[in-house]
Structures are given as C-alpha cells and as structure tokens.
Amino acid sequence: MMSVHKEITKHVEQVNSRVNHFKQLDQLRESYIEEAILLCKAGENFSVDKINDVTEQMNELARLGVVPSRKKVTKAMVVEFATRSI
C-alpha cells in the first residue's frame, strides 16, 4: 500500500512541477510578445526568436501531458496585433 501512495505522490509532484514550470514559461513568453509588440509599434526591428524558443520549451512540456501546447509566433502575427491594437 505504501508503495502505491509513494508512486501517486511522486506523480502528483511531477505534474505540479510541470505545471509550475509551464506557468513561468508562459509569463516569460508573454513578456517577450509584449516587447515585440512595443518595438513593432515604435517602428523598430524586432525578432520572434526568443518567443519561439520559450514556445518550444512549453511544447516539450505539453508533449509530456497535462499542459497545453502553444503556437509558434510569426513576425506577421506581431505586426497584425500591433497595428490592430493602436
């Protein structure tokens, strides 16, 4: 009985850890998106590389289950959002 309890506890801890890491990455991704939008609105050069690096880390967690995947971001998506929200 104790080994089952330990296995369940271990699994729950792994899931919680994955979810917490995902939340941290999601916040980082959102800050990178916001940065790109601000640069775009200012007419400056911007990159989506940092956004998509974090997105890939999030999608690797998603492949393990529990958390959702995220779409890669293109420059066109940033431009569209920036011009729409002026």
Backbone torsions as a table, in degrees:
resi	resn	phi	psi	omega
1	MET	NA	-42.7	-177.9
2	MET	-63.8	-35.9	-178.9
3	SER	-66.9	-35.3	176.6
4	VAL	-64.7	-44.0	178.3
5	HIS	-60.7	-43.0	179.7
6	LYS	-64.3	-39.9	179.4
7	GLU	-66.0	-42.4	178.1
8	ILE	-63.5	-45.0	178.9
9	THR	-60.4	-44.7	179.0
10	LYS	-60.9	-44.3	-180.0
11	HIS	-62.7	-45.8	-179.7
12	VAL	-62.1	-41.0	178.2
13	GLU	-63.5	-39.6	177.8
14	GLN	-64.5	-43.9	179.9
15	VAL	-63.3	-46.1	179.4
16	ASN	-61.5	-41.7	179.0
17	SER	-62.4	-43.8	179.3
18	ARG	-62.2	-44.8	-179.6
19	VAL	-64.5	-43.7	179.7
20	ASN	-64.7	-41.8	177.4
21	HIS	-63.0	-41.9	178.4
22	PHE	-59.6	-43.7	179.6
23	LYS	-61.4	-42.6	178.3
24	GLN	-62.6	-44.8	178.8
25	LEU	-64.5	-38.1	179.9
26	ASP	-62.6	-42.3	178.0
27	GLN	-64.3	-41.8	178.4
28	LEU	-63.1	-44.4	179.4
29	ARG	-60.0	-45.5	179.7
30	GLU	-61.7	-38.6	179.3
31	SER	-67.4	-37.3	177.2
32	TYR	-67.3	-38.5	177.4
33	ILE	-63.7	-46.2	179.4
34	GLU	-59.8	-42.7	178.2
35	GLU	-59.6	-45.6	180.0
36	ALA	-63.6	-40.3	179.4
37	ILE	-64.0	-44.3	179.5
38	LEU	-62.9	-43.5	177.5
39	LEU	-62.2	-43.1	179.4
40	CYS	-61.4	-46.6	179.1
41	LYS	-61.0	-31.5	-179.7
42	ALA	-83.2	-0.9	179.6
43	GLY	75.9	18.5	-179.3
44	GLU	-98.4	161.3	176.1
45	ASN	-65.9	144.4	175.9
46	PHE	-146.0	161.3	-180.0
47	SER	-127.9	152.5	175.2
48	VAL	-105.3	7.9	-176.7
49	ASP	-59.9	-48.3	-179.3
50	LYS	-62.9	-39.5	178.9
51	ILE	-59.2	-48.9	-174.7
52	ASN	-75.6	-24.9	172.7
53	ASP	-63.8	-45.5	178.6
54	VAL	-67.1	-40.0	178.3
55	THR	-57.7	-42.5	179.6
56	GLU	-63.9	-39.9	176.7
57	GLN	-62.4	-40.8	179.1
58	MET	-65.0	-40.7	-179.2
59	ASN	-69.5	-29.3	174.2
60	GLU	-65.9	-40.4	175.2
61	LEU	-64.4	-39.3	-179.4
62	ALA	-62.8	-35.9	179.4
63	ARG	-64.2	-23.3	177.7
64	LEU	-81.5	-10.7	178.7
65	GLY	102.7	168.4	174.8
66	VAL	82.2	-47.8	-177.2
67	VAL	-104.9	153.5	-177.8
68	PRO	-79.8	159.5	174.5
69	SER	-85.7	165.7	178.8
70	ARG	-126.5	149.5	178.0
71	LYS	-78.9	147.1	172.0
72	LYS	-66.1	150.4	-178.8
73	VAL	-106.0	134.7	176.7
74	THR	-105.4	162.1	176.3
75	LYS	-60.4	-38.6	-179.9
76	ALA	-60.9	-37.2	178.5
77	MET	-64.1	-41.6	179.4
78	VAL	-64.7	-46.4	-179.8
79	VAL	-60.1	-45.5	-179.8
80	GLU	-59.7	-46.1	-179.3
81	PHE	-66.4	-42.7	-177.8
82	ALA	-63.5	-40.8	-178.8
83	THR	-76.6	-28.6	179.8
84	ARG	-74.5	-30.2	-173.6
85	SER	-103.5	22.6	178.7
86	ILE	-80.6	NA	NA
